[in-house]
Amino acid sequence: MKVLVVDDHTLVRQGLAALLRDHGAATEVVHAGDVAQALAVVATRADLDAVLLDLRMPGADGSAA
């Protein structure tokens, strides 16, 4: 499984990544710190299975992303 974690807090991204990796050894986690980075990742990674997105990040409306 390949998951994109999008959050402006590094500690949250790292924590979610650790939980996801503990859940399944075959889980690959990609990080993004803001919506612009997330959209860039999505544009280059068509193989993502899921996106975990913080809906309240500074300077962006997560639900519009």
PQR file of N, CA, C, O and H, with PARSE charges and radii, in Angstrom:
ATOM      1  N   MET A   1       0.838  -1.169   0.000 -0.4000 1.5000
ATOM      2  CA  MET A   1       0.000   0.000   0.000 -0.0000 2.0000
ATOM      3  C   MET A   1       0.890   1.241   0.000  0.5500 1.7000
ATOM      4  O   MET A   1       1.917   1.276   0.679 -0.5500 1.4000
ATOM      5  N   LYS A   2       0.495   2.250  -0.758 -0.4000 1.5000
ATOM      6  CA  LYS A   2       1.231   3.512  -0.819 -0.0000 2.0000
ATOM      7  C   LYS A   2       0.314   4.637  -0.365  0.5500 1.7000
ATOM      8  O   LYS A   2      -0.756   4.847  -0.936 -0.5500 1.4000
ATOM      9  H   LYS A   2      -0.339   2.222  -1.309  0.4000 1.0000
ATOM     10  N   VAL A   3       0.748   5.368   0.678 -0.4000 1.5000
ATOM     11  CA  VAL A   3      -0.080   6.383   1.309 -0.0000 2.0000
ATOM     12  C   VAL A   3       0.658   7.716   1.317  0.5500 1.7000
ATOM     13  O   VAL A   3       1.847   7.775   1.629 -0.5500 1.4000
ATOM     14  H   VAL A   3       1.618   5.197   1.141  0.4000 1.0000
ATOM     15  N   LEU A   4      -0.053   8.784   0.971 -0.4000 1.5000
ATOM     16  CA  LEU A   4       0.473  10.139   1.062 -0.0000 2.0000
ATOM     17  C   LEU A   4      -0.096  10.771   2.322  0.5500 1.7000
ATOM     18  O   LEU A   4      -1.314  10.823   2.494 -0.5500 1.4000
ATOM     19  H   LEU A   4      -1.019   8.736   0.717  0.4000 1.0000
ATOM     20  N   VAL A   5       0.778  11.253   3.207 -0.4000 1.5000
ATOM     21  CA  VAL A   5       0.371  11.942   4.435 -0.0000 2.0000
ATOM     22  C   VAL A   5       0.679  13.423   4.257  0.5500 1.7000
ATOM     23  O   VAL A   5       1.829  13.809   4.044 -0.5500 1.4000
ATOM     24  H   VAL A   5       1.768  11.211   3.067  0.4000 1.0000
ATOM     25  N   VAL A   6      -0.368  14.251   4.346 -0.4000 1.5000
ATOM     26  CA  VAL A   6      -0.221  15.697   4.137 -0.0000 2.0000
ATOM     27  C   VAL A   6      -0.610  16.414   5.423  0.5500 1.7000
ATOM     28  O   VAL A   6      -1.768  16.376   5.839 -0.5500 1.4000
ATOM     29  H   VAL A   6      -1.302  13.937   4.519  0.4000 1.0000
ATOM     30  N   ASP A   7       0.363  17.068   6.048 -0.4000 1.5000
ATOM     31  CA  ASP A   7       0.113  17.841   7.265 -0.0000 2.0000
ATOM     32  C   ASP A   7       1.236  18.849   7.419  0.5500 1.7000
ATOM     33  O   ASP A   7       2.377  18.574   7.049 -0.5500 1.4000
ATOM     34  H   ASP A   7       1.304  17.100   5.710  0.4000 1.0000
ATOM     35  N   ASP A   8       0.920  20.015   7.964 -0.4000 1.5000
ATOM     36  CA  ASP A   8       1.937  21.042   8.141 -0.0000 2.0000
ATOM     37  C   ASP A   8       2.797  20.807   9.379  0.5500 1.7000
ATOM     38  O   ASP A   8       3.781  21.519   9.585 -0.5500 1.4000
ATOM     39  H   ASP A   8      -0.007  20.239   8.265  0.4000 1.0000
ATOM     40  N   HIS A   9       2.453  19.840  10.194 -0.4000 1.5000
ATOM     41  CA  HIS A   9       3.237  19.508  11.381 -0.0000 2.0000
ATOM     42  C   HIS A   9       4.058  18.247  11.128  0.5500 1.7000
ATOM     43  O   HIS A   9       3.508  17.166  10.914 -0.5500 1.4000
ATOM     44  H   HIS A   9       1.654  19.262  10.028  0.4000 1.0000
ATOM     45  N   THR A  10       5.365  18.397  11.156 -0.4000 1.5000
ATOM     46  CA  THR A  10       6.275  17.289  10.885 -0.0000 2.0000
ATOM     47  C   THR A  10       6.038  16.123  11.839  0.5500 1.7000
ATOM     48  O   THR A  10       6.041  14.965  11.422 -0.5500 1.4000
ATOM     49  H   THR A  10       5.812  19.275  11.330  0.4000 1.0000
ATOM     50  N   LEU A  11       5.833  16.427  13.112 -0.4000 1.5000
ATOM     51  CA  LEU A  11       5.641  15.375  14.101 -0.0000 2.0000
ATOM     52  C   LEU A  11       4.393  14.539  13.804  0.5500 1.7000
ATOM     53  O   LEU A  11       4.402  13.323  13.998 -0.5500 1.4000
ATOM     54  H   LEU A  11       5.830  17.368  13.451  0.4000 1.0000
ATOM     55  N   VAL A  12       3.340  15.174  13.342 -0.4000 1.5000
ATOM     56  CA  VAL A  12       2.114  14.448  12.984 -0.0000 2.0000
ATOM     57  C   VAL A  12       2.385  13.535  11.795  0.5500 1.7000
ATOM     58  O   VAL A  12       1.991  12.369  11.801 -0.5500 1.4000
ATOM     59  H   VAL A  12       3.332  16.161  13.185  0.4000 1.0000
ATOM     60  N   ARG A  13       3.063  14.066  10.767 -0.4000 1.5000
ATOM     61  CA  ARG A  13       3.392  13.246   9.593 -0.0000 2.0000
ATOM     62  C   ARG A  13       4.236  12.043   9.987  0.5500 1.7000
ATOM     63  O   ARG A  13       3.972  10.925   9.544 -0.5500 1.4000
ATOM     64  H   ARG A  13       3.383  15.013  10.762  0.4000 1.0000
ATOM     65  N   GLN A  14       5.241  12.265  10.809 -0.4000 1.5000
ATOM     66  CA  GLN A  14       6.117  11.179  11.220 -0.0000 2.0000
ATOM     67  C   GLN A  14       5.377  10.148  12.064  0.5500 1.7000
ATOM     68  O   GLN A  14       5.591   8.945  11.912 -0.5500 1.4000
ATOM     69  H   GLN A  14       5.455  13.173  11.169  0.4000 1.0000
ATOM     70  N   GLY A  15       4.511  10.619  12.950 -0.4000 1.5000
ATOM     71  CA  GLY A  15       3.736   9.705  13.789 -0.0000 2.0000
ATOM     72  C   GLY A  15       2.790   8.834  12.983  0.5500 1.7000
ATOM     73  O   GLY A  15       2.711   7.624  13.195 -0.5500 1.4000
ATOM     74  H   GLY A  15       4.338  11.596  13.073  0.4000 1.0000
ATOM     75  N   LEU A  16       2.067   9.462  12.051 -0.4000 1.5000
ATOM     76  CA  LEU A  16       1.163   8.689  11.192 -0.0000 2.0000
ATOM     77  C   LEU A  16       1.943   7.694  10.339  0.5500 1.7000
ATOM     78  O   LEU A  16       1.512   6.556  10.150 -0.5500 1.4000
ATOM     79  H   LEU A  16       2.131  10.445  11.879  0.4000 1.0000
ATOM     80  N   ALA A  17       3.086   8.126   9.828 -0.4000 1.5000
ATOM     81  CA  ALA A  17       3.919   7.226   9.019 -0.0000 2.0000
ATOM     82  C   ALA A  17       4.358   6.023   9.835  0.5500 1.7000
ATOM     83  O   ALA A  17       4.336   4.897   9.340 -0.5500 1.4000
ATOM     84  H   ALA A  17       3.436   9.050   9.981  0.4000 1.0000
ATOM     85  N   ALA A  18       4.758   6.250  11.082 -0.4000 1.5000
ATOM     86  CA  ALA A  18       5.189   5.152  11.946 -0.0000 2.0000
ATOM     87  C   ALA A  18       4.033   4.184  12.212  0.5500 1.7000
ATOM     88  O   ALA A  18       4.216   2.968  12.164 -0.5500 1.4000
ATOM     89  H   ALA A  18       4.776   7.166  11.484  0.4000 1.0000
ATOM     90  N   LEU A  19       2.852   4.721  12.491 -0.4000 1.5000
ATOM     91  CA  LEU A  19       1.687   3.857  12.723 -0.0000 2.0000
ATOM     92  C   LEU A  19       1.342   3.047  11.480  0.5500 1.7000
ATOM     93  O   LEU A  19       1.033   1.859  11.576 -0.5500 1.4000
ATOM     94  H   LEU A  19       2.704   5.709  12.530  0.4000 1.0000
ATOM     95  N   LEU A  20       1.393   3.678  10.330 -0.4000 1.5000
ATOM     96  CA  LEU A  20       1.066   2.975   9.087 -0.0000 2.0000
ATOM     97  C   LEU A  20       2.087   1.886   8.782  0.5500 1.7000
ATOM     98  O   LEU A  20       1.721   0.793   8.350 -0.5500 1.4000
ATOM     99  H   LEU A  20       1.644   4.643  10.252  0.4000 1.0000
ATOM    100  N   ARG A  21       3.359   2.179   9.003 -0.4000 1.5000
ATOM    101  CA  ARG A  21       4.398   1.185   8.746 -0.0000 2.0000
ATOM    102  C   ARG A  21       4.294   0.018   9.718  0.5500 1.7000
ATOM    103  O   ARG A  21       4.535  -1.128   9.339 -0.5500 1.4000
ATOM    104  H   ARG A  21       3.657   3.067   9.354  0.4000 1.0000
ATOM    105  N   ASP A  22       3.938   0.300  10.965 -0.4000 1.5000
ATOM    106  CA  ASP A  22       3.762  -0.770  11.953 -0.0000 2.0000
ATOM    107  C   ASP A  22       2.583  -1.665  11.583  0.5500 1.7000
ATOM    108  O   ASP A  22       2.574  -2.857  11.892 -0.5500 1.4000
ATOM    109  H   ASP A  22       3.743   1.231  11.273  0.4000 1.0000
ATOM    110  N   HIS A  23       1.601  -1.082  10.926 -0.4000 1.5000
ATOM    111  CA  HIS A  23       0.410  -1.830  10.536 -0.0000 2.0000
ATOM    112  C   HIS A  23       0.719  -2.850   9.441  0.5500 1.7000
ATOM    113  O   HIS A  23       0.168  -3.951   9.434 -0.5500 1.4000
ATOM    114  H   HIS A  23       1.609  -0.114  10.676  0.4000 1.0000
ATOM    115  N   GLY A  24       1.600  -2.477   8.522 -0.4000 1.5000
ATOM    116  CA  GLY A  24       1.951  -3.386   7.430 -0.0000 2.0000
ATOM    117  C   GLY A  24       3.340  -3.091   6.912  0.5500 1.7000
ATOM    118  O   GLY A  24       3.648  -1.957   6.546 -0.5500 1.4000
ATOM    119  H   GLY A  24       2.048  -1.583   8.527  0.4000 1.0000
ATOM    120  N   ALA A  25       4.169  -4.102   6.883 -0.4000 1.5000
ATOM    121  CA  ALA A  25       5.560  -3.919   6.459 -0.0000 2.0000
ATOM    122  C   ALA A  25       5.656  -3.466   5.007  0.5500 1.7000
ATOM    123  O   ALA A  25       6.649  -2.856   4.610 -0.5500 1.4000
ATOM    124  H   ALA A  25       3.919  -5.023   7.180  0.4000 1.0000
ATOM    125  N   ALA A  26       4.635  -3.759   4.220 -0.4000 1.5000
ATOM    126  CA  ALA A  26       4.676  -3.409   2.803 -0.0000 2.0000
ATOM    127  C   ALA A  26       4.104  -2.013   2.543  0.5500 1.7000
ATOM    128  O   ALA A  26       3.876  -1.645   1.390 -0.5500 1.4000
ATOM    129  H   ALA A  26       3.829  -4.254   4.542  0.4000 1.0000
ATOM    130  N   THR A  27       3.873  -1.237   3.596 -0.4000 1.5000
ATOM    131  CA  THR A  27       3.306   0.100   3.434 -0.0000 2.0000
ATOM    132  C   THR A  27       4.407   1.109   3.162  0.5500 1.7000
ATOM    133  O   THR A  27       5.371   1.213   3.921 -0.5500 1.4000
ATOM    134  H   THR A  27       4.059  -1.536   4.532  0.4000 1.0000
ATOM    135  N   GLU A  28       4.258   1.846   2.080 -0.4000 1.5000
ATOM    136  CA  GLU A  28       5.175   2.939   1.748 -0.0000 2.0000
ATOM    137  C   GLU A  28       4.449   4.245   2.039  0.5500 1.7000
ATOM    138  O   GLU A  28       3.322   4.450   1.589 -0.5500 1.4000
ATOM    139  H   GLU A  28       3.475   1.762   1.464  0.4000 1.0000
ATOM    140  N   VAL A  29       5.101   5.133   2.797 -0.4000 1.5000
ATOM    141  CA  VAL A  29       4.490   6.398   3.168 -0.0000 2.0000
ATOM    142  C   VAL A  29       5.280   7.539   2.548  0.5500 1.7000
ATOM    143  O   VAL A  29       6.499   7.622   2.699 -0.5500 1.4000
ATOM    144  H   VAL A  29       6.017   4.967   3.163  0.4000 1.0000
ATOM    145  N   VAL A  30       4.570   8.416   1.850 -0.4000 1.5000
ATOM    146  CA  VAL A  30       5.154   9.609   1.240 -0.0000 2.0000
ATOM    147  C   VAL A  30       4.622  10.802   2.019  0.5500 1.7000
ATOM    148  O   VAL A  30       3.450  10.825   2.393 -0.5500 1.4000
ATOM    149  H   VAL A  30       3.580   8.348   1.727  0.4000 1.0000
ATOM    150  N   HIS A  31       5.476  11.798   2.267 -0.4000 1.5000
ATOM    151  CA  HIS A  31       5.101  12.957   3.072 -0.0000 2.0000
ATOM    152  C   HIS A  31       4.977  14.218   2.215  0.5500 1.7000
ATOM    153  O   HIS A  31       5.655  14.362   1.198 -0.5500 1.4000
ATOM    154  H   HIS A  31       6.429  11.779   1.963  0.4000 1.0000
ATOM    155  N   ALA A  32       4.098  15.127   2.646 -0.4000 1.5000
ATOM    156  CA  ALA A  32       4.020  16.469   2.078 -0.0000 2.0000
ATOM    157  C   ALA A  32       3.645  17.424   3.206  0.5500 1.7000
ATOM    158  O   ALA A  32       2.787  17.108   4.031 -0.5500 1.4000
ATOM    159  H   ALA A  32       3.547  15.010   3.472  0.4000 1.0000
ATOM    160  N   GLY A  33       4.283  18.589   3.243 -0.4000 1.5000
ATOM    161  CA  GLY A  33       4.058  19.546   4.312 -0.0000 2.0000
ATOM    162  C   GLY A  33       3.010  20.593   4.018  0.5500 1.7000
ATOM    163  O   GLY A  33       2.617  21.351   4.905 -0.5500 1.4000
ATOM    164  H   GLY A  33       4.980  18.846   2.573  0.4000 1.0000
ATOM    165  N   ASP A  34       2.550  20.643   2.771 -0.4000 1.5000
ATOM    166  CA  ASP A  34       1.488  21.587   2.423 -0.0000 2.0000
ATOM    167  C   ASP A  34       0.773  21.096   1.166  0.5500 1.7000
ATOM    168  O   ASP A  34       1.175  20.109   0.551 -0.5500 1.4000
ATOM    169  H   ASP A  34       2.868  20.027   2.051  0.4000 1.0000
ATOM    170  N   VAL A  35      -0.289  21.800   0.801 -0.4000 1.5000
ATOM    171  CA  VAL A  35      -1.105  21.370  -0.336 -0.0000 2.0000
ATOM    172  C   VAL A  35      -0.316  21.415  -1.642  0.5500 1.7000
ATOM    173  O   VAL A  35      -0.464  20.525  -2.480 -0.5500 1.4000
ATOM    174  H   VAL A  35      -0.616  22.602   1.301  0.4000 1.0000
ATOM    175  N   ALA A  36       0.513  22.428  -1.827 -0.4000 1.5000
ATOM    176  CA  ALA A  36       1.297  22.528  -3.064 -0.0000 2.0000
ATOM    177  C   ALA A  36       2.217  21.319  -3.220  0.5500 1.7000
ATOM    178  O   ALA A  36       2.315  20.747  -4.305 -0.5500 1.4000
ATOM    179  H   ALA A  36       0.633  23.151  -1.147  0.4000 1.0000
ATOM    180  N   GLN A  37       2.885  20.935  -2.144 -0.4000 1.5000
ATOM    181  CA  GLN A  37       3.747  19.749  -2.192 -0.0000 2.0000
ATOM    182  C   GLN A  37       2.923  18.492  -2.459  0.5500 1.7000
ATOM    183  O   GLN A  37       3.339  17.618  -3.220 -0.5500 1.4000
ATOM    184  H   GLN A  37       2.805  21.400  -1.262  0.4000 1.0000
ATOM    185  N   ALA A  38       1.763  18.408  -1.832 -0.4000 1.5000
ATOM    186  CA  ALA A  38       0.905  17.242  -2.024 -0.0000 2.0000
ATOM    187  C   ALA A  38       0.467  17.106  -3.476  0.5500 1.7000
ATOM    188  O   ALA A  38       0.494  16.010  -4.035 -0.5500 1.4000
ATOM    189  H   ALA A  38       1.425  19.118  -1.213  0.4000 1.0000
ATOM    190  N   LEU A  39       0.067  18.206  -4.084 -0.4000 1.5000
ATOM    191  CA  LEU A  39      -0.355  18.169  -5.486 -0.0000 2.0000
ATOM    192  C   LEU A  39       0.800  17.785  -6.402  0.5500 1.7000
ATOM    193  O   LEU A  39       0.599  17.098  -7.404 -0.5500 1.4000
ATOM    194  H   LEU A  39       0.044  19.097  -3.630  0.4000 1.0000
ATOM    195  N   ALA A  40       2.012  18.228  -6.061 -0.4000 1.5000
ATOM    196  CA  ALA A  40       3.192  17.851  -6.848 -0.0000 2.0000
ATOM    197  C   ALA A  40       3.458  16.351  -6.727  0.5500 1.7000
ATOM    198  O   ALA A  40       3.805  15.699  -7.711 -0.5500 1.4000
ATOM    199  H   ALA A  40       2.175  18.786  -5.248  0.4000 1.0000
ATOM    200  N   VAL A  41       3.296  15.810  -5.530 -0.4000 1.5000
ATOM    201  CA  VAL A  41       3.488  14.365  -5.331 -0.0000 2.0000
ATOM    202  C   VAL A  41       2.441  13.582  -6.118  0.5500 1.7000
ATOM    203  O   VAL A  41       2.768  12.612  -6.802 -0.5500 1.4000
ATOM    204  H   VAL A  41       3.015  16.340  -4.730  0.4000 1.0000
ATOM    205  N   VAL A  42       1.182  14.005  -6.018 -0.4000 1.5000
ATOM    206  CA  VAL A  42       0.104  13.309  -6.724 -0.0000 2.0000
ATOM    207  C   VAL A  42       0.332  13.341  -8.235  0.5500 1.7000
ATOM    208  O   VAL A  42       0.016  12.376  -8.932 -0.5500 1.4000
ATOM    209  H   VAL A  42       0.916  14.792  -5.462  0.4000 1.0000
ATOM    210  N   ALA A  43       0.876  14.437  -8.737 -0.4000 1.5000
ATOM    211  CA  ALA A  43       1.133  14.553 -10.177 -0.0000 2.0000
ATOM    212  C   ALA A  43       2.195  13.567 -10.657  0.5500 1.7000
ATOM    213  O   ALA A  43       2.198  13.167 -11.822 -0.5500 1.4000
ATOM    214  H   ALA A  43       1.133  15.220  -8.172  0.4000 1.0000
ATOM    215  N   THR A  44       3.095  13.179  -9.757 -0.4000 1.5000
ATOM    216  CA  THR A  44       4.181  12.279 -10.163 -0.0000 2.0000
ATOM    217  C   THR A  44       4.003  10.849  -9.668  0.5500 1.7000
ATOM    218  O   THR A  44       4.736   9.955 -10.090 -0.5500 1.4000
ATOM    219  H   THR A  44       3.092  13.503  -8.811  0.4000 1.0000
ATOM    220  N   ARG A  45       3.034  10.623  -8.773 -0.4000 1.5000
ATOM    221  CA  ARG A  45       2.832   9.300  -8.182 -0.0000 2.0000
ATOM    222  C   ARG A  45       1.405   8.828  -8.425  0.5500 1.7000
ATOM    223  O   ARG A  45       0.545   8.993  -7.560 -0.5500 1.4000
ATOM    224  H   ARG A  45       2.439  11.349  -8.430  0.4000 1.0000
ATOM    225  N   ALA A  46       1.150   8.259  -9.560 -0.4000 1.5000
ATOM    226  CA  ALA A  46      -0.185   7.750  -9.885 -0.0000 2.0000
ATOM    227  C   ALA A  46      -0.483   6.443  -9.154  0.5500 1.7000
ATOM    228  O   ALA A  46      -1.596   5.923  -9.239 -0.5500 1.4000
ATOM    229  H   ALA A  46       1.849   8.125 -10.262  0.4000 1.0000
ATOM    230  N   ASP A  47       0.505   5.912  -8.438 -0.4000 1.5000
ATOM    231  CA  ASP A  47       0.337   4.620  -7.767 -0.0000 2.0000
ATOM    232  C   ASP A  47      -0.114   4.730  -6.313  0.5500 1.7000
ATOM    233  O   ASP A  47      -0.110   3.730  -5.595 -0.5500 1.4000
ATOM    234  H   ASP A  47       1.409   6.334  -8.369  0.4000 1.0000
ATOM    235  N   LEU A  48      -0.503   5.928  -5.863 -0.4000 1.5000
ATOM    236  CA  LEU A  48      -0.948   6.102  -4.478 -0.0000 2.0000
ATOM    237  C   LEU A  48      -2.281   5.396  -4.248  0.5500 1.7000
ATOM    238  O   LEU A  48      -3.179   5.438  -5.089 -0.5500 1.4000
ATOM    239  H   LEU A  48      -0.506   6.741  -6.447  0.4000 1.0000
ATOM    240  N   ASP A  49      -2.388   4.747  -3.092 -0.4000 1.5000
ATOM    241  CA  ASP A  49      -3.627   4.064  -2.725 -0.0000 2.0000
ATOM    242  C   ASP A  49      -4.530   4.936  -1.863  0.5500 1.7000
ATOM    243  O   ASP A  49      -5.753   4.805  -1.906 -0.5500 1.4000
ATOM    244  H   ASP A  49      -1.659   4.713  -2.409  0.4000 1.0000
ATOM    245  N   ALA A  50      -3.921   5.834  -1.072 -0.4000 1.5000
ATOM    246  CA  ALA A  50      -4.710   6.661  -0.159 -0.0000 2.0000
ATOM    247  C   ALA A  50      -3.966   7.952   0.146  0.5500 1.7000
ATOM    248  O   ALA A  50      -2.742   8.027   0.031 -0.5500 1.4000
ATOM    249  H   ALA A  50      -2.928   5.941  -1.036  0.4000 1.0000
ATOM    250  N   VAL A  51      -4.732   8.967   0.537 -0.4000 1.5000
ATOM    251  CA  VAL A  51      -4.171  10.247   0.967 -0.0000 2.0000
ATOM    252  C   VAL A  51      -4.802  10.597   2.310  0.5500 1.7000
ATOM    253  O   VAL A  51      -6.026  10.621   2.443 -0.5500 1.4000
ATOM    254  H   VAL A  51      -5.726   8.906   0.631  0.4000 1.0000
ATOM    255  N   LEU A  52      -3.958  10.867   3.303 -0.4000 1.5000
ATOM    256  CA  LEU A  52      -4.413  11.368   4.597 -0.0000 2.0000
ATOM    257  C   LEU A  52      -4.082  12.853   4.623  0.5500 1.7000
ATOM    258  O   LEU A  52      -2.911  13.232   4.649 -0.5500 1.4000
ATOM    259  H   LEU A  52      -2.964  10.847   3.195  0.4000 1.0000
ATOM    260  N   LEU A  53      -5.110  13.691   4.615 -0.4000 1.5000
ATOM    261  CA  LEU A  53      -4.934  15.132   4.411 -0.0000 2.0000
ATOM    262  C   LEU A  53      -5.488  15.915   5.590  0.5500 1.7000
ATOM    263  O   LEU A  53      -6.647  15.750   5.970 -0.5500 1.4000
ATOM    264  H   LEU A  53      -6.061  13.382   4.594  0.4000 1.0000
ATOM    265  N   ASP A  54      -4.650  16.769   6.166 -0.4000 1.5000
ATOM    266  CA  ASP A  54      -5.082  17.707   7.193 -0.0000 2.0000
ATOM    267  C   ASP A  54      -5.950  18.768   6.502  0.5500 1.7000
ATOM    268  O   ASP A  54      -5.489  19.446   5.584 -0.5500 1.4000
ATOM    269  H   ASP A  54      -3.708  16.904   5.858  0.4000 1.0000
ATOM    270  N   LEU A  55      -7.183  18.907   6.937 -0.4000 1.5000
ATOM    271  CA  LEU A  55      -8.098  19.846   6.279 -0.0000 2.0000
ATOM    272  C   LEU A  55      -7.907  21.284   6.725  0.5500 1.7000
ATOM    273  O   LEU A  55      -8.452  22.198   6.105 -0.5500 1.4000
ATOM    274  H   LEU A  55      -7.558  18.357   7.683  0.4000 1.0000
ATOM    275  N   ARG A  56      -7.145  21.503   7.787 -0.4000 1.5000
ATOM    276  CA  ARG A  56      -6.938  22.861   8.301 -0.0000 2.0000
ATOM    277  C   ARG A  56      -5.453  23.171   8.377  0.5500 1.7000
ATOM    278  O   ARG A  56      -4.824  23.046   9.427 -0.5500 1.4000
ATOM    279  H   ARG A  56      -6.703  20.761   8.290  0.4000 1.0000
ATOM    280  N   MET A  57      -4.911  23.577   7.237 -0.4000 1.5000
ATOM    281  CA  MET A  57      -3.508  23.968   7.182 -0.0000 2.0000
ATOM    282  C   MET A  57      -3.434  25.455   6.844  0.5500 1.7000
ATOM    283  O   MET A  57      -4.292  25.975   6.130 -0.5500 1.4000
ATOM    284  H   MET A  57      -5.422  23.679   6.384  0.4000 1.0000
ATOM    285  N   PRO A  58      -2.418  26.134   7.353 -0.5600 1.5000
ATOM    286  CA  PRO A  58      -2.269  27.554   7.050  0.2800 2.0000
ATOM    287  C   PRO A  58      -2.118  27.797   5.550  0.5500 1.7000
ATOM    288  O   PRO A  58      -1.350  27.112   4.874 -0.5500 1.4000
ATOM    289  N   GLY A  59      -2.856  28.776   5.043 -0.4000 1.5000
ATOM    290  CA  GLY A  59      -2.710  29.181   3.655 -0.0000 2.0000
ATOM    291  C   GLY A  59      -3.365  28.266   2.650  0.5500 1.7000
ATOM    292  O   GLY A  59      -3.158  28.427   1.447 -0.5500 1.4000
ATOM    293  H   GLY A  59      -3.479  29.332   5.592  0.4000 1.0000
ATOM    294  N   ALA A  60      -4.154  27.304   3.110 -0.4000 1.5000
ATOM    295  CA  ALA A  60      -4.782  26.387   2.158 -0.0000 2.0000
ATOM    296  C   ALA A  60      -6.081  25.839   2.723  0.5500 1.7000
ATOM    297  O   ALA A  60      -6.231  25.667   3.933 -0.5500 1.4000
ATOM    298  H   ALA A  60      -4.323  27.173   4.087  0.4000 1.0000
ATOM    299  N   ASP A  61      -6.991  25.576   1.845 -0.4000 1.5000
ATOM    300  CA  ASP A  61      -8.253  24.911   2.212 -0.0000 2.0000
ATOM    301  C   ASP A  61      -8.102  23.458   1.820  0.5500 1.7000
ATOM    302  O   ASP A  61      -8.145  23.122   0.636 -0.5500 1.4000
ATOM    303  H   ASP A  61      -6.869  25.715   0.863  0.4000 1.0000
ATOM    304  N   GLY A  62      -7.926  22.600   2.798 -0.4000 1.5000
ATOM    305  CA  GLY A  62      -7.696  21.188   2.521 -0.0000 2.0000
ATOM    306  C   GLY A  62      -8.803  20.533   1.738  0.5500 1.7000
ATOM    307  O   GLY A  62      -8.537  19.690   0.881 -0.5500 1.4000
ATOM    308  H   GLY A  62      -7.890  22.873   3.760  0.4000 1.0000
ATOM    309  N   SER A  63     -10.041  20.902   2.010 -0.4000 1.5000
ATOM    310  CA  SER A  63     -11.152  20.270   1.284 -0.0000 2.0000
ATOM    311  C   SER A  63     -11.169  20.664  -0.189  0.5500 1.7000
ATOM    312  O   SER A  63     -11.659  19.902  -1.022 -0.5500 1.4000
ATOM    313  H   SER A  63     -10.257  21.587   2.706  0.4000 1.0000
ATOM    314  N   ALA A  64     -10.644  21.836  -0.522 -0.4000 1.5000
ATOM    315  CA  ALA A  64     -10.572  22.243  -1.935 -0.0000 2.0000
ATOM    316  C   ALA A  64      -9.454  21.503  -2.665  0.5500 1.7000
ATOM    317  O   ALA A  64      -9.507  21.327  -3.883 -0.5500 1.4000
ATOM    318  H   ALA A  64     -10.245  22.455   0.155  0.4000 1.0000
ATOM    319  N   ALA A  65      -8.450  21.073  -1.918 -0.4000 1.5000
ATOM    320  CA  ALA A  65      -7.329  20.351  -2.539 -0.0000 2.0000
ATOM    321  C   ALA A  65      -7.825  19.026  -3.080  0.5500 1.7000
ATOM    322  O   ALA A  65      -7.046  18.258  -3.643 -0.5500 1.4000
ATOM    323  H   ALA A  65      -8.407  21.216  -0.929  0.4000 1.0000
TER
END
